Amino acid sequence: MIDNKGTSARIRNAIIHLIVIILGLICLLPLINIVAISFSGSAAVTANKVGLLPVDFTTLAYSRIVSDSQFWRSFGISVIRVVLTLALNLVLVIPMSYAMTRKTSEFRFRNVYMNLLIFAMLFNGGMIPTYIVVKNLGLLNTIWALILPGAVPIFSVILMMNFFKGIPRALEEAAIVDGANPLQVLLHVMVPCAKPSIATISLFSVVGSWNDFFSGLIYMQKVKDYPIMTYIQSLSIDLQELVNNAASSSALENISELSNRNLNAAKIVVAVIPLLLIYPFLQKYLISGMTMGAVKE
């Protein structure tokens, strides 16, 4: 009886693992195909001959993206933006979430603020009013125009708030008995216990800031101020102009080998690399942070 249960459990686990592997491959194959297209020649890409391996291997698409200084300037702007946004999100979200977990006897207007948060999450001002506010504050063409409109992600506040509510109240009471003030309780008791949730909202902040290109199009009027995703999105190749400006037959040959599909594939690969480097460090906290912060006892 025990052996039958053990065998059935092993079979069930093997089937589950097989399904997960298949689903993982299904998600991975399109990315491999994009990488192959980015390294393939124009003729092969146009003829749809590229599968999982490059055809007529070339790096012209990457050379087109990386060769100019504006790429690295935009890359630096995005790095600064991600760091500042993450720092500001954590500084604002963590104390706010902790305050929202207090009872109305401790925080009289808690319910008022909570209702305002929910309303703001469901109904925002819209693109034009937001642009007018940013313009009137003199933030256009500054990095703060990319950071301040999303300084307080309300979903992260709610996620963090519910996580704090799951931490035993006895820990706070013990710290208060030992003479800790509310700020010390937050920094030395609540924050260390909330590492999974902090890692989760950090991942949301980093991914959202890095992938956002639309804010750069709205608030930045000069290409030199574009973040990397806005710059990559705005890249286009006018083949006729390049042909007119080409000074040698070798340049013409290189131009003829480069197509928009190659460049678009290279854009995707370049954009994904930083996230692929960051995600493994935070992934182990993602599931626990989401589940523990999303359920209210």
C-alpha positions as CSV (number, residue, x, y, z in Angstrom):
1,M,0.0,0.0,0.0
2,I,2.8,2.4,0.9
3,D,4.8,1.3,-2.1
4,N,1.8,2.0,-4.4
5,K,1.4,5.5,-2.9
6,G,5.1,6.1,-3.3
7,T,5.1,5.0,-6.9
8,S,2.1,7.0,-7.8
9,A,3.6,10.1,-6.2
10,R,6.9,9.6,-8.2
11,I,4.9,9.2,-11.4
12,R,2.8,12.3,-10.6
13,N,5.9,14.3,-9.9
14,A,7.6,13.1,-13.1
15,I,4.6,14.2,-15.1
16,I,4.5,17.6,-13.4
17,H,8.2,18.1,-14.1
18,L,7.8,17.0,-17.7
19,I,4.9,19.5,-18.2
20,V,6.9,22.3,-16.6
21,I,9.9,21.5,-18.8
22,I,7.7,21.6,-21.9
23,L,6.2,24.9,-20.9
24,G,9.6,26.3,-20.2
25,L,10.8,25.3,-23.6
26,I,7.7,26.8,-25.2
27,C,8.6,30.1,-23.5
28,L,12.3,29.9,-24.3
29,L,12.1,29.0,-28.0
30,P,10.8,32.3,-29.2
31,L,13.6,34.1,-27.4
32,I,16.2,31.8,-29.0
33,N,14.6,32.5,-32.4
34,I,14.8,36.3,-31.8
35,V,18.5,35.9,-30.9
36,A,19.1,33.8,-34.1
37,I,17.3,36.5,-36.2
38,S,19.4,39.2,-34.7
39,F,22.6,37.4,-35.8
40,S,21.3,36.4,-39.3
41,G,21.7,37.9,-42.7
42,S,19.0,40.0,-44.2
43,A,18.2,37.6,-47.1
44,A,17.7,34.7,-44.7
45,V,15.5,36.7,-42.4
46,T,13.3,38.1,-45.2
47,A,12.9,34.6,-46.6
48,N,11.9,33.2,-43.1
49,K,14.7,30.7,-43.2
50,V,15.9,31.4,-39.7
51,G,15.0,28.9,-37.0
52,L,16.9,28.3,-33.8
53,L,20.3,28.9,-35.3
54,P,21.6,32.0,-37.2
55,V,21.8,31.9,-41.0
56,D,24.6,33.9,-42.7
57,F,26.0,35.0,-39.3
58,T,26.5,38.7,-38.9
59,T,26.7,41.3,-36.1
60,L,25.7,44.3,-38.2
61,A,22.5,44.9,-36.2
62,Y,24.4,45.1,-32.9
63,S,27.0,47.3,-34.5
64,R,24.3,49.6,-35.6
65,I,22.9,49.9,-32.1
66,V,26.1,50.0,-30.1
67,S,28.5,51.9,-32.3
68,D,27.2,55.4,-31.4
69,S,27.7,57.2,-28.1
70,Q,24.0,58.0,-27.7
71,F,23.3,54.3,-27.0
72,W,25.7,54.4,-24.0
73,R,24.4,57.8,-22.9
74,S,20.8,56.4,-22.9
75,F,21.9,53.3,-21.2
76,G,23.5,55.3,-18.4
77,I,20.3,57.4,-18.1
78,S,18.3,54.3,-17.7
79,V,20.6,52.9,-15.0
80,I,20.4,56.1,-13.1
81,R,16.7,56.1,-13.5
82,V,16.3,52.6,-12.2
83,V,18.5,53.2,-9.2
84,L,16.7,56.5,-8.2
85,T,13.3,55.0,-8.8
86,L,14.0,51.9,-6.8
87,A,15.4,54.0,-3.9
88,L,12.5,56.4,-3.9
89,N,9.9,53.6,-4.2
90,L,11.4,51.8,-1.2
91,V,11.8,55.0,0.9
92,L,8.1,55.9,0.3
93,V,6.4,52.6,0.0
94,I,7.8,50.9,3.1
95,P,6.9,53.6,5.7
96,M,3.6,54.2,4.1
97,S,2.7,50.5,4.1
98,Y,3.7,50.2,7.7
99,A,1.6,53.2,8.7
100,M,-1.4,51.8,6.8
101,T,-1.3,48.7,9.0
102,R,-2.0,50.7,12.1
103,K,-5.5,50.6,13.7
104,T,-7.7,53.7,13.4
105,S,-7.1,54.4,17.1
106,E,-3.4,54.8,16.3
107,F,-3.8,56.4,12.9
108,R,-7.1,58.4,12.9
109,F,-7.3,59.0,9.1
110,R,-6.1,55.6,8.0
111,N,-9.4,54.7,6.2
112,V,-9.4,58.0,4.4
113,Y,-5.9,57.5,3.0
114,M,-6.8,53.9,2.2
115,N,-9.8,54.9,0.2
116,L,-7.7,57.6,-1.6
117,L,-5.1,54.9,-2.5
118,I,-7.7,52.6,-3.9
119,F,-9.4,55.4,-5.9
120,A,-6.1,56.6,-7.3
121,M,-5.1,53.0,-8.3
122,L,-8.4,52.6,-10.2
123,F,-8.8,56.1,-11.7
124,N,-5.7,58.1,-12.7
125,G,-5.6,61.6,-14.0
126,G,-4.7,60.6,-17.5
127,M,-1.8,61.4,-19.8
128,I,-2.6,65.1,-20.6
129,P,-3.2,66.2,-17.0
130,T,-0.1,64.4,-15.9
131,Y,1.9,66.1,-18.6
132,I,0.6,69.5,-17.6
133,V,1.5,68.9,-14.0
134,V,5.0,67.8,-14.9
135,K,5.4,70.8,-17.3
136,N,4.2,73.3,-14.7
137,L,6.6,71.9,-12.2
138,G,9.5,72.5,-14.6
139,L,10.5,68.8,-14.8
140,L,10.4,68.4,-18.6
141,N,13.7,67.2,-20.1
142,T,14.9,66.2,-16.6
143,I,15.3,62.7,-15.3
144,W,12.8,63.5,-12.5
145,A,10.1,63.6,-15.1
146,L,10.7,59.9,-15.5
147,I,10.8,59.1,-11.8
148,L,8.4,61.3,-9.8
149,P,5.1,60.4,-11.6
150,G,5.6,56.8,-10.5
151,A,7.2,57.5,-7.1
152,V,4.4,55.7,-5.1
153,P,3.3,52.5,-6.9
154,I,0.0,51.8,-5.1
155,F,-0.1,48.1,-5.9
156,S,3.3,47.8,-4.1
157,V,1.9,49.7,-1.1
158,I,-1.0,47.2,-0.9
159,L,1.2,44.2,-1.3
160,M,3.6,45.4,1.3
161,M,0.8,46.4,3.7
162,N,-0.7,43.0,3.6
163,F,2.7,41.4,4.2
164,F,3.3,43.6,7.3
165,K,-0.1,42.5,8.6
166,G,1.0,38.9,8.4
167,I,4.0,39.6,10.7
168,P,3.1,38.6,14.3
169,R,2.1,41.6,16.4
170,A,4.1,40.1,19.3
171,L,7.4,41.0,17.6
172,E,6.4,44.7,17.6
173,E,5.2,44.6,21.2
174,A,8.4,43.0,22.3
175,A,10.5,45.7,20.6
176,I,8.3,48.4,22.1
177,V,8.8,46.9,25.6
178,D,12.5,47.0,25.0
179,G,12.2,50.8,24.4
180,A,12.1,50.9,20.6
181,N,10.3,53.8,18.9
182,P,8.1,53.3,15.8
183,L,10.9,54.0,13.4
184,Q,13.2,51.5,15.2
185,V,10.5,48.9,15.1
186,L,10.1,49.5,11.4
187,L,13.8,49.4,10.5
188,H,14.9,46.6,12.9
189,V,11.9,44.4,13.1
190,M,9.5,44.8,10.2
191,V,11.9,45.4,7.4
192,P,14.1,42.3,8.1
193,C,11.0,40.2,8.3
194,A,9.7,41.6,5.0
195,K,12.7,40.8,2.8
196,P,10.6,38.6,0.3
197,S,8.1,41.3,-0.2
198,I,10.7,44.0,-0.5
199,A,12.5,41.9,-3.1
200,T,9.2,41.5,-5.0
201,I,8.4,45.2,-5.1
202,S,12.0,45.9,-6.0
203,L,11.7,43.6,-9.0
204,F,8.5,45.3,-10.1
205,S,10.2,48.7,-9.8
206,V,13.3,47.7,-11.7
207,V,11.4,45.9,-14.5
208,G,8.9,48.7,-14.9
209,S,11.5,51.5,-14.9
210,W,13.7,49.7,-17.4
211,N,11.0,48.7,-19.8
212,D,9.1,52.0,-19.8
213,F,9.7,53.8,-23.1
214,F,6.5,55.9,-23.4
215,S,7.5,58.4,-20.6
216,G,10.7,59.3,-22.4
217,L,8.7,60.0,-25.6
218,I,6.3,62.3,-23.6
219,Y,8.6,64.2,-21.3
220,M,11.9,64.3,-23.2
221,Q,12.1,66.6,-26.2
222,K,15.7,65.8,-27.1
223,V,17.1,62.4,-28.2
224,K,20.2,62.9,-25.9
225,D,17.8,62.8,-22.9
226,Y,16.1,59.5,-23.9
227,P,16.4,56.5,-21.6
228,I,17.6,53.3,-23.3
229,M,14.1,51.8,-24.1
230,T,12.9,55.1,-25.6
231,Y,16.1,55.4,-27.7
232,I,15.8,51.8,-28.9
233,Q,12.2,52.3,-29.7
234,S,12.9,55.4,-31.7
235,L,15.8,53.8,-33.7
236,S,15.0,53.4,-37.4
237,I,17.0,52.8,-40.4
238,D,16.5,54.8,-43.5
239,L,18.2,52.6,-46.0
240,Q,18.0,55.1,-48.8
241,E,19.6,57.8,-46.7
242,L,22.3,55.4,-45.7
243,V,22.9,54.4,-49.3
244,N,23.2,58.1,-50.3
245,N,25.7,58.7,-47.5
246,A,27.7,55.5,-48.1
247,A,31.2,56.3,-49.3
248,S,32.4,52.9,-50.4
249,S,31.2,49.7,-51.9
250,S,31.9,47.8,-48.7
251,A,29.6,50.2,-46.8
252,L,26.9,49.6,-49.4
253,E,27.4,45.9,-49.0
254,N,27.0,46.1,-45.2
255,I,23.9,48.2,-45.6
256,S,22.3,45.7,-47.9
257,E,22.8,43.0,-45.4
258,L,20.9,44.8,-42.6
259,S,17.1,44.8,-42.4
260,N,14.6,46.2,-40.0
261,R,13.8,42.7,-38.7
262,N,17.5,42.2,-37.8
263,L,17.5,45.5,-35.9
264,N,14.3,44.9,-34.1
265,A,15.5,41.5,-33.0
266,A,18.7,43.0,-31.7
267,K,16.7,45.7,-29.8
268,I,14.8,42.9,-28.0
269,V,17.9,41.1,-27.1
270,V,19.7,44.2,-25.8
271,A,16.7,45.2,-23.8
272,V,16.3,41.8,-22.2
273,I,19.9,41.2,-21.1
274,P,19.9,43.5,-18.0
275,L,16.6,42.0,-16.8
276,L,18.0,38.5,-17.3
277,L,21.0,39.4,-15.1
278,I,18.9,40.9,-12.3
279,Y,16.0,38.4,-12.2
280,P,17.9,35.3,-10.9
281,F,18.9,37.2,-7.7
282,L,15.3,38.2,-6.9
283,Q,13.4,35.3,-8.3
284,K,13.6,33.2,-5.2
285,Y,11.7,35.9,-3.3
286,L,9.1,36.6,-5.9
287,I,6.6,33.8,-5.3
288,S,6.8,34.0,-1.5
289,G,6.5,37.8,-1.6
290,M,3.5,37.7,-3.9
291,T,1.6,35.0,-2.0
292,M,2.3,36.2,1.5
293,G,1.6,39.8,0.6
294,A,-1.5,39.2,-1.5
295,V,-3.5,37.2,1.2
296,K,-5.0,38.9,4.1
297,E,-5.8,36.8,7.2
